[in-house]
Amino acid sequence: MQIVADTNIFLAVSLNEPERDQIIELTRGQDLIAPEVLFFEIGNALSSLLKKNLLETEQMHNVWNTTQKIPVEIIEVDIKSSLTIAAKHIIYAYDAYFLDCALKTNSPLLTLDKGLKHVAHQLEIETLGD
C-alpha cells in the first residue's frame, strides 16, 4: 500500500520523537510517497529548529542525512488543484500539496498535524495513526 507521509513524519522519525516507534510500525512494508515539496519543507523545518536554538548545525546536518535514508517516492505537485483545496479549507498551500497527493493517488495520509487530519477527513481521505 502507498502512504502519503507528511513532513512531520520524517522529522519525528529522524529526531527520535515519541511517535517514532508507532510511525515505523505503521509504515513497515509500505511504500511512502510525498509531494515534491517534501525536501524543501524538511530543510525549512530544520533551519527553523536551528534558528530557535533547538538544534546545532552539526545536528541539523545529521537529521537531514537521516531523513534522506527513508525511502520515499516523490510525486509531482498540482499547484492549481492544491490552491483550490487551500482556498476552500483556508489552509496553507504546503499542507494542501499533501492532501492533493493523497487524493490523486487514492492513498491514506500519515501526519501528526491534527488540523491537517481534520481537513483530510472533510475530503474523505483516510488518515493513519488516529
Protein Blocks (a to p, Z undefined) as FASTA:
>chain_A
ZZdddfklmmmmmnopaklmmmmmmmgopacdddfklmmmmmmmmmmmmmnopacfklmm
mmmmmmmmpccddddddfklmmmmmmmnopafklmmmmmmmmmnopacddfbfklmmmmm
mnopacehZZ
